[in-house]
Amino acid sequence: MQESEIKESLERFKNSLSLLDVVFSRKRFKKEIYNEKTGFIFNAKYLFTTRDNQFDFHLIFKDGNITTGEGKIDDPNITIIYKDTETLATTWNKSADETLEYLLDNSMSYKGNMCYLTKFSYLTDIATGAKIKGYKGPKNQLIHSLEEIERGEEKRKLKNEELNRKVDEVRFLDDPYLSKYTIQDFPRLKALKNRRRALKPAICIERAKLLTDFHIKNGFEKDKEGIPINPELRQAKAVNYIMKNRKPIIHKNHLIAGSTTSKEVGVPIYPELIGTAVWPELRGIGKRKLNPNDIDKKDADILSQEVFPYWMERNVREYCRKEFDDPFSQWLEERWVFYFMMKNNAISHTVPGFTKILKKGLERIKQDYEKKENTTNSPEEKSFFKAVQIAIEGIIEYSRNLSKEASRLANELDSNIQDNKDRITELREISRICGKVPAKPADTLHEAIQSIWTSFVCIHSENANSAMSIGRLDQMLQPYFISDIEKFQEKEKRQSYIEKAIELVGSLFLRINDHDPLVPSIGNKLFGGSSSDDTVTVGGVDKEGKNAVCDMTYLILKTNEMLCFQDPNMNARYYPSINSEEYLRRLVEVNINMISSPSIHNDKTMIEALVNEGFALEDARDWAATGCVEPTIPGKHYGHTNCMLLNMVAPLEMALHDGVHPLIGEQIGPNTGLPSKEQFQTFNSFFKAYKEHLKLLIANSIEINNYLGRSHQYIHPTPLLSAFYEGPLEKGKDLIQGGAKYNTSGVALVALSDAVDSLYTIKKLIYENGELDYTTLNYALEDNFENGSAELLDKINKIPKFGSESSGAQEIAEELIDFCYEQYKLTKNYRGGDYLVGYWSISYHVGYGILTGALPSGRKAGEALTPGLTPMPG
């Protein structure tokens, strides 16, 4: 832009800010900044500036009035910093979504409360006159016709081998592969599956509204008398209120009662976590290209005018910022390219102990906590034990409400109509079951499945729907399957029961699929594509080391294969020499038919790794996958197995620029020197510089994870989830305080292969072969290998890569793995446990790739980095 154009655009920017006063003085929009009905007054100070300090302008909201002016102001709630005046001049022509994208390429940054940025983006979206897009009715909309779904299913021809003998610990399946069955044999599952695939997820505000209403009435920091509120009791009472007041839903033709949201397929909002990040999109989220979600206009207004304002200062991210004095480690995280902290969004990567609920029932567990409350002299323990009881009462009451709803639905159906008779019978059985479990122990397969699901739903009233996993479902359900099927002696009746069991498991999987995670557009573009990752694990060995593959293992695999959903995320354990070859063959067949699901784990290696990290052998043998593939001990291990994802090529870019990250344009790491043969006379000296920058990022990632964990302890404790674990009762501590038997934090390191290949390229071409110098390399990287780099790329491509059995690349990889392991072991997490390092990337290798420049490995700027521990493609 020419200087005159910039000046003109800056004036337009100033005038546009002044226009806000005109827009929001209108009655239609006034409630966004001054709502007499709710008592909400948006008082805020904004400062807009540039990094070169060539422009300063402020915007003040005060008691329903808006003022603007030039110059700085004291104590702004947020300072929005633009790269230069040219960037700032273009912002008003951008949509709210496009403006936030400036955060990704570092054209814009901020200092202060992020919620004020998302609120401002929403207000500017209104002020610029954007049409209200994507507002729908309260019901889910069909994004595909059922006919389209059916045609797609017909093209998916499953091929199954037949196995006419019992293997592993199978007792009742004559053909463990269940090869004769297809989805066509289960019309209920087929119809519900097709409808699920056709539905567009809808934003559900039920939990968010109930939570907010509760705290507005009862207080958050202090009660009505001004007395500070115990966080665990506060959380328990809020969750109890949610469960007692949420709508008990039994969807048409479903066998399992209850739903995680009020929608048929819902996207729940957790405003105390990341919920406010979607504020700028409330008017257009239904029309966005990636993962669109329907939203009712009334619901959008409630979020914007009632819910989000209450949580602007009370969410985990902003509490952390304020409590720990705006730490540098958080600033790094909010630059997107260094590491991503999952605790802003959730702390749900775990596997509750559902077996405990199935065997004991919640009433007995509640009694255990009542006894502890009555015998302890510690005020903190008394509060915690009481909190768990209050939370359990909420689950039991919700289940009773489901029972009443099933009875009501049955009574409303005309029993004289033939088609209604079977459904009336089903609803009355559902009513009976919900009146029993999870308050009491389960005795049948249907009761066990309903108990797990009701508990799962209620856990999500407290915890975000992010990788809260089911665990070893085959091991939990096998005793009930045996108990049920042994009641029948005739072959035909047993066969009918097996079909009923498939239908029940399928019904559970359909319910697990009733929710999607909330992902803002900026997250979709970087890391989109992941579901809620509610993981189910099958197979392997039991606690005694014996073969655990059983009837329910094969039955679950068959059901999952027929439904072919992304959730539940299926993981299978295979123990060589103990589990059968037939089982492994079946896993491979299902994996082919489902296009890479289930994930297949070497059970022997995983158990050995867990024992090496201090887990008892019998516990290690009981591991289940969490989220994607991470091992967790169900009901004993609170591991937040994906607490962070760290980008391993970010420190490489810093090492190549004397501690400056090229995307950020600022000094991040220590001054290790501009690369040259004089500065780094040996490869090891450059490798040392890389490690210094990596060490800095690791240390800061640990610090901010611990800060966020301590923020959860105040904002978002977990008394309800604690009831499902071994340890909190014995220790008198919430899980978030270290109450579990095992307390670890899981670190995912992304792009190891890219780092290794780049480092090995530097070692070979610069130091060993003398075919390259740093000046030429940096020019090629800045030019993205575009002009005159063909010969260099040819040399790079001839360098052996990680995974090619090159001893040189392997040595660097092993040294890096050991270094990262040792660095993360230096510091305990906020619960007193270890950091455990792994190498999986979900889809973050794509997001980090977008933000990463060209690399010495030959990878070009913006291309996806290498996933997991796999070799570089190509």
N, C-alpha and C positions, 0 to 999 in steps of 0.2 A: 504494500500500500504506500502511496505517496504521502508526504508529510501533511499536505492539506486534507487528504482523505482521512488520515488518522485524527486530525483535529476535529474534523466534522463528525467523525464517528464517536469521538469522546464526548462531544457536546450532545450527541444523540443518546449516549449512555447516561449522561447526567440528567437529561430531560426525561428519559425513560424511567429512571429512579423516582423523579419528581412525579411522574404519572401514577406511581403507586398510590399516592395520596388521593388522587382523583378516583381511581378504581375502587379502593377499599373504603372510601367514604360512602359508597352506595350500599343501600340496605342489603342487597343480595349478597355482597361479598364481605360486608363489615364483620360478620361473625367469625371470619377467619383470623381476625386480630383482636376483636372485642366482642365476646359472646355473653350477653346478659343472661341467657338461659342457664349456661353452665358456670358462669362466673369467671371464665377464662379471659385473661388479659395478656396479650402478647407484647411484653415489654422487652425490647432487644436493641442492641447497638451493633451496627455493622461498619467495618472499615474496609474499603477497597483500595488496594495499593499495588504497586509494581515493584519488582525486585531491585530495579535501579532507582527507586524512590522518586520517579518523575511524575507520579500522579498519586494523589490522596483524595479520597472522597468518602463521605460517611452518610449513613442512613440510620435513622433512629425511629423506633416504634415506641410510643409512650401513651398509655391510657387511651388507645384507640386512635391516636393521631400519628401522623408520619411527617418527619422533617428530614431534609437533605441539605448537604452543604459541602464545601471544599475544606480540605485540611484534615488533620488527625483528630481523634477524640480519645478521651481517657477510658480505660477499661472496657474495650469492645468485647462483646460476647464471642465474636469471631472476626478474625482478619482474613480476608480473601486476597491472596497474593497471586498476581498474574505475572507471567514471564516478562512481558513488556507491554507498552501502551498499545501496540498493534493487536496483540492477543486480546487485551481487555476490550478494545474497540469493537471486536467482532462478536462478543458474547451475547449481546442483546438480540442478535439475529438467529441465535441458536435455540433449539428446544431445550427444555430442562434436562432431558436425557443427554443431549449432545454436549451441553455445558459441563456436565459431570464427567464426560469422557476426557475433558482437559486434564483431569486428575491423573489419567493413565499415562499420558505422554509428558507429564510434568509441566504442561503449559500453565497449570494453575495448581496452587497448593493452599493450605489454610492453617491457621493457628487458632485453636479454640474448639468449642463444642461443635462436633460434626452435625448434630441435629439442627443447628441454626442454618447450616448450609443446605440441608435437604428441605427445610421449611422455606427458605428463601427461593429455592428452585421451584417449589410448588407455587409460591405466590407469584413469581414471574411468569410461570406457565399460565396462570389465570390472567395476569395483567396484559400479556401479549395477545390475548384474545384467542388463544388456541381453542379449537372446538373440543367439546367434551366428548372424547372418544372412549369406546370400550365399556361404557356403562351398560350393564345388562340387568335383567331381572334376577331375583334371588336364586333361581334354579340354574343348575349346570346346563350349558349349551352343548349341543352336539357339534363336534368339529369334523366328524366323518359320519356318513350315513351308515346304518347298520348293514345295508346291502354291500357297501364298499368293504367293510370289515369282513363280512362273510366271504366275499370273493377272494380277499387276501388269504383267509384261512384255508380256502380250498386249494390254493397254490402251494401251501405249506404241507407237503406230503411227508409225514413222519415214517421212517423205516425202523422197525424194531426187530431184533433177533428174538428167538424163542428159547427159553431155557427150561426144559422139562425135568428139573431136579432141584432139590433144595440144597442151597449152599450157605456158607457162613452160619449164622445162628437163626436162620429162617425156620419157622415151625409150621406155618399154615399156608404159605403161598406155594402151590404146586409149580407155578411158573413165576419165579421171583421177578422176572422182567415185566410181568403183566402185559405181555406182548399183544394180546388180543384186544386190548382196550384202546379206544381213541376218544377224543372229546365228543364225538357223535353219540357215544354211549351214555353221556351225561348231559342231557338237554338243559338242565338247570344251570350247570357250570358254563356250558357253551353260551347260553343267552346272556348270563351275567358278565362273562368275559368279554363278549362282543360289545356290550353296552359300556363297560369300563373303558375299552379302547376307543370308543366313539366320543366319550365325554371330554369336554374341556374343563380343566380344574377351575374352581372358583374360590376367591378369597373368602375366608371365614373369619368373622370378627367376634364370634361368640365368646371364646376364652378371653380375648383381649378386653372386651367390654366388661365382662363379669369381674375380671381381675381389677380393672380400673375403678369400677363402681365400688368394689369392696374397700379399696384403699382410700378413695375419696371420703367414704363414710367413716372408716375406722383409723385412718392415718397410716403413714409409712415409717417415717423416722421416729415420730412420737405419737402417742395416743391423744385423745381429746383433753386429757388432764395435763398434757405436756410432758409425760413420762416417756423416756426412750423405750422403744419396743424391742424385745428380743427377736432377732432375725428369724430364728427357726420357728418360734411360735407364730410369728407374723406370716411366714410362708405356709405353715400348716393350716392356719385358719383361712387363708386366702384360697388355698387349693381345696380345702373342705367346702368352702362356699361355691367354688366353681363346679365341683362334682355334684353337689346337691341341687344346683340350680340350672345346670346345663340340660338341654333337651334330650330325653332318652329316645334314641332313634333305632328302629328296626326296619331296615329297608325291605322293600317288596321282594318276596321270594327268597330272602336270605335265611340261612339256618343259624347264623351267629348274630346275636344282638349287640348293639352298641356301635358307635362310630367315633373316630378321633375328632371329627368336626361336625358342624350342623349341615354341611353340604354332602351331596352324594359322593363327590370327589372334591376334597377341600384342601385349601392352603392355609394353615393356621398362622396367626400373627402372634409373635412373642415380643411385645413392645419393650420389655425389660432387657431384651437381648438385641437383636438386629432389626426388629420390626420397623423402626422409624426410617431405615435406609430406603424403604420403598415409597416414602412420602412424595417425592417428585413425580412418581408415576401413577398416582391414584386416578388421574383423569384419562390415562391412555394405556394402562397395563393390559387391557383386553385386546388391544390391537398391535402390541409389539410383535416383532418378528420371531423372537426367541422365547419359547415358553410363555405364551400369553395366558393370562388368568382373568376370568370373568370377575366383575365386582359390581355389586348393586350400588347405585348412586347414594342411597341413604346410608349404606355401610361406609362408603368412602367419606361421606361428610362426618360420620361419627368418629372415624379414625382421625381425620384431620382436625376436627374441632374439639374432641373430647379425650380421645385415648392418647394420641401422640403427644399433645401438649403436656399431659401429666408426667410422661416418662422422659421428657427431654433432658432432665438432669438426674434421672433415677435409673438409667440403664447402665449396664456393666461397663461399657466403653468409657462413658463420661464420668462415672464414679471413679474409675481407675485414673483418668486424666487429672481429676481434681484432687483425689486422695494422695497421689504420688507425684504431684507437682509437674504435670505435663512432661513426662520423662522422654528422653531422647530415644529410648527403645521403642516407645509407642510412635514417635515421629517416624522412625524407620519403617515400622509396620505399615503406616498409612501412606508410604510411598509406593506400595504394591509390589515392588520388584525384588525385595530382599527376603522377606518371609511373611507368611500369612498365619495369623493366630485364630484358631477355631473357637477359642473361648469367647470372642465377641459374639459369636452366633449360638454356641451351644457347648455343653459339657457332657453330651449324651453318649459318647462313644464307649459303650459298656454293655454288659450282658447281665440283667437282673437274675436272681435265683428263683425262677418260676417253680422249680421242683419243690422248694420249701413251701410255697403257697399251695401247691397241689396236695402235698402230704399232710400239712398241718391246718391249713385254712387261716384266714386273717384274724378270726376271732381269737384263736389261741395265741397268735403272735401278739395281738393287742394286749392280751392278758399278761404275756411275758414282760412287755414294756411297762404295764401298770405295776407289776410286782417290783420292778427295778425302780420305778419312780417313788414307790413307798419305802424303799430301803436305803436309798442313797442320801447322803448328807450334802452333796454338792449341788448348789443352786443351778449351775450350768447344766449338770446332768439331769436334774429334775425337769428343767425347761425342755431339754432335748427329748427325754422319754415321753413327756406330755405331748410334745409336738408330733411325734410319730403316731401316738394314739389318735389324735385329732385327724391326722391325714388318713389313717386306716378307716375311721368312721365315715369319711367322705366316700371312700371306695365302696364300702358296704351299702351306703345309702343310694349311691348311683346304681348299683346292681339291683337293689329293691325297686327302684324306679323303672328299670328295664323290665323287671318281672311284671309290674303293674301295667306297663305299656303293652307287653305281649298279651296279657289277659284282656286288656281293653280292645286290642285289635281283633282278637279271637271273638269276642262278644259282638263286635260290630258286623261280623260276616254272617250272612244268611246260611244257616246250616242245612236248609232245604235244597240249596243249590249244590249239585253234585261236585262241581269243580272246587267248591269252598271247603269240602269236608276234610281233605288231606291237609289243607293249610291251617284249618282250625286245630287239628291234632298237633301239627308242628308248633303252632304258636302256644298252645297250652303246655307242651313239653318245654319250650323255651322259657315260659313263665316259671315253671317248676324249677328248672335248672338255675335260672338267675336268682331265684329265691334262696337257693342253696349255696352256690359258689360265686365268688371266691371266699365267702365268709367261712365256709366249712370245707373239709377235704373233698376232693373229687373221687367218684367211684366208677364212672364210666368214661369212655372216650369223648363223648359229646360234652360231658361236664368238664373234663380236663381242658378241652379246646376252648370252651366258653370261659373258663376260669383264667386261662392264659390271656385270652383276648380282652376280657374286662379289665384285668390288671394292666395290660399294655395300654389300653385307652386312658386309664386313669393316670398312669405314669406320665403320659403326654400332657395331662393337665398341669403338670409341674415342670416337665422337661421338654425341650425342643425336639422336634421330629427330625433328628439328625443322627442316624446310625445307632439308635436304641435297638439293640438286637435281641433276637428270640433265644438263641442258644441251640443246644443239642436236642432238637425237636423229636427225633426218632427215639432217643433214650427216655425222654419225658413221657412219650405217648405209648411206647411199647407195652408197659404193664397193663394199661387200660384196654389196649387192643386185645391182649391175651385174655384178660378177665371177661371181656364182652364176648369174644368169639367162642370161648370154651362153653358158653351157655347153650351153644347150638351143636348138635351131634350130626345132623344130616348135612351132606355135602352141599346140597343146593342152598340151604339156609346160611351155611358158612360163606358160600360164594356171594350171596346177596349181602351179607354183612360186610364183606371185603369191599363191595361196590359202595355201600353206605359209608364206609371209612374213607374211601377215596373222595366221596362227595363232601364229607365233613372237613377233611384236610384242604380240599379245594375251596371250601367256603371260608376257611381261615385265611388262605392266601388271598382271596378276593377282598377280605376285610383289611388285611395288611396293606393292600393296594389302594386304600381309600383316601390317601393323603399324599401331597407333594410338598417339598420344602419351599419356603419363600426365598426367592433369589432375585435381587434387584438387577436391572438391565446391565449395569456395569459388571456385575458378577457373572451374568450369563455370557457376556462377550469374552470374559477371561477364562472362567472355570465352569461354564454351564454344561449340562448334560447328565449330571449325577442325580439320582433319585434320593429318597430318604435313606436308602441303604439299611433297611431293616433285615438283618442277616439271619439266615437259618443254616445250621451246621448238621451234617449227618456223618455216620460212619466212624472209622477208626477203632480205638480200643477203649475199654472201660477203665475204671480206677484201679482195677487189679491187673491191668495189662492184657485182658482177654478180648477176644473178638467181639466188637460191639455192633457189627453190621447185622441187622435183624429185619423182620417183616416190615416194620414201619420205615426203615431206611429205603427199601425198594419202593414202597407205596408212596413215600414222599417224592422220590425221584420221578416216578411216573406222573404224579399229579402236577409237579412243577413243569415237566416236559410238555404236558398237554396244555397247560395254561400259558406257558412261555412269557411270563411277566419279568420285568426288570427287578421288581420287588415282589416277594422277598429275594434278596441277593443270596443265591445258594452257594454254599461252600461244602466241599466233601473231603473228609479225612481218609487217607489210604495208608495202611500200615503194611509194608511189604513183609511177606512170609506169614503174616497173621490173617489179614483180610484176603479173600479169595481173588484169583485172577479173573473169575467171572464178574466179581464186583467191579474191578478196575475196568473191565471191558464195557460194562454197563455205564460207568461214569463217562467213558470216552464217547459212547453212543449218544448219551443225553447231551453231552457237551457239543457234539456236532449238530444235533437236532435243534439245540437252543442257541446256536451260534455263540459259543464260548462261555457257557454256564452249564454246570457249576465250576467254580474254581477248585482245582484238585491239589491237595496238600500232601506232602510226604509226612505222615504222622510221626514216624520214628525221629526224623530230623527235628521237627518242631518240638517234640517232647524233650529231646536232649537240649535244645537251645533254651527252653524255659527252665529246666533244672539248672543249667549253667548260670542262669540269672537269679537263682535263689528260690525258685518255686519248689515246693514239696513234690515228690514224684507222683503221688496219687492225685494231687491237684493238677499237675502238668498234664497228666493223662486225660483229664476232664476238660481240656481247653476247647473253646469254641471261637469262631471268627466273629469279629466285630467290624461293622462298617463295610470295608472292602474285603480285607484278608487278614486283619490283625488279630493275633491270639489273645484271648482273655479267659480267665477262669470264672465261669458263671457264678454269681452270687458271692464271690469272695474277693474279686479283683476289680478295684476301681482304677482303671488305667488310662482314661481319656486317651485312647490309643492313637488319635490323630490330633493332638493338641496344636501342632504347628506343621507347616511345610516350608522348608528353607531351600532357597535357590542356590545351588552350588557353583553356578557360573557367574553370579553377581560378584563374588570376591575376585574372580579372574579378571573381569572387566575393570575392577578397582586396581588390581595389581598392574594392569597395563596402562593405567592413567594416574599413577602416583597417589592412589587413595581416592581419587574423584570418580564417582560413577557417571558414565557419559550421559545416561538418560536424565539423571537428577541434576547434573552440572554443578554439584557442590562437593566439597571435601567431606567424605564420609569416614574413611579409614585413615590410618597413620600415613605420613609421608614416607613411603618406602622407596621413592625415587622413580624418575622416568626411565622406562626400560631401555637399556643399551648394554653392549658387551662390557663397557667400562663400569656401568653401575652394577650389573649382575654378571660377574666374571665366570660364574659356573651356573649350570642349571639348578643346582641345589639352592643357590642364593635366590634365584627367582622363585623357586618352589617355596622357599621360606617366606618370601613376601606374600605369596598367595595365601599361605597358611595364617599369616598375621591378620589379613583381612577376613579370612574365614573365621578365625578365632574371635574377632571383634563381633561378627554377626552372630555367632553361636552364643557368646556371652550376653548380648543384648536380647536375643530370642528367649533365653532362659529368664532374664530379668522381667521382660514384659509378660511372659507366661505366668510367672509367680505373682506379679502384680495383679494380673487379671484373675488368677485363682483366688487371691485374697479378696478381690472385689466381689467375686461370686459368694464368698463366705458371708458377706454382708447383704448384698442385693438379692442373691438367688441360692440360698441353701436348699438341701434336698431331703427333708424329713420323710417324705413319702417313699422315695426311692430307697432310702436307708432301711426301710422295713423289709426289703427283699434281699438283704445281704447279711452274711456272717461277719461279725466284727462290731458294728455300731452298738448292738445290745451289750456286748461284753465290755467295750471301751467307753461307752457313754458318750459317743461322738457321732455327729453327722458324717456322712461320707465325705463331704466337702472339707471337713476338718481333719480327715485322715482316719475315719472310723473303720474302713475296710481292712480285711486281713492283709491284702497286698495293695500298695499305693504307688503306682508308677505313672509316668507321663510318656506318651509315644510321640517320637519325632520322625517325620517323614522327610528325608533328604532327596531333593529332586535334581535330576540331570547329572548324576555321577559320571555317566558315560561321556557326556559332552565335556565335562571338566577334565577327565582323564585323557580323552583323545586330543584336546587342545594342548594340554601340558606335554603330552608325549610328542606332539608335532613340534612344539618349541624346542624340546630336548633334542630331537633328531635333526631338524633342519638348521637350527641356529647353532647348537653346541657340538653335536657329533659330526654332522656332514658339512657344516659351514656353508650351506647353500642359501642362507637367508639371514637378514639382519632385522632388528626390531623396527627400524624406520620403514623399511619396505613392508613389513608385516602390518604395522599400524595403518599405513596408507591403504593397503588392500582392505583392511577391516573397515576403515572409515568409508571407503568407496564401495563396500559390499561386494568385493571381488568382481566389479563390473568392467573396468577398463584396464586392459593389459595384464589381467591376472590369470589368464588361461594356463600359462606355463606353471605359475605358482600352485594353482589348484590341482594341476596334474601331479605335481610333486607331493602335495598334501594327501591326495587320494591314494598314493602309493605307500604312505606310512601305515603300518599295521595298526588296527584299531582295537579297542577294548572288545573282548569276546572272540578275537581271531586267534587265540592261543599265543599271542605275542607276549613273551616274558616281560618285555619292557613296559608295555601298557598294564599288564597284570601287577607288576611291582608297584607302580604308581597308585593303582586302584587299591591295593592292599594297604599301602601306607596311608592313603586318605581315609579309608574305612577305619583303621586303627586310630588315627588322629581324631576323627569326629567322635568315635566311641569314648575315647579318653577325655575329650573336652566336655562332653555332656555328662560324664560321670563325676566331674569335679564338684558339681553343685546339686544339692537335693531340691526336689520340687517343694511347693508350698505346703504339701501334706506330709513331707518328710520322706518321700520315696525317691527312687532313681528315675533318671531319664533313660529310656530305651530307644535305641536308634534303629530305624528301618529305611528301606529304599523302595518306596512306592510313591506314585505321583498322582493318583486319581486322574483328573484331566488337567492338573496344574502345570504339567509340562507344556501344554498348549498356551496357557495364559502367560507363564513366564517367558515362553518363546516370543510372544508378541512384543514383550517389553525388552527383549535382549537383542543387542546388535550382532553383527557378524562375528564368528568365532574362529580361532586358529585351526580348528578341526575342519574347516571348509563349509560349515553350516552358515547359511546366509541370514541376514537380519530378518526378524519377524517369523521365521520358520519355527515350527514346534520343536521343542527340545526332546530328548530321548526319554520315553516312559520307563519308569521303574528301574530295574537292573538290566534291561535289555541292551544289546549292542546298538550303535548308531545305525539307522536304516540306510540302505543304498549300497 
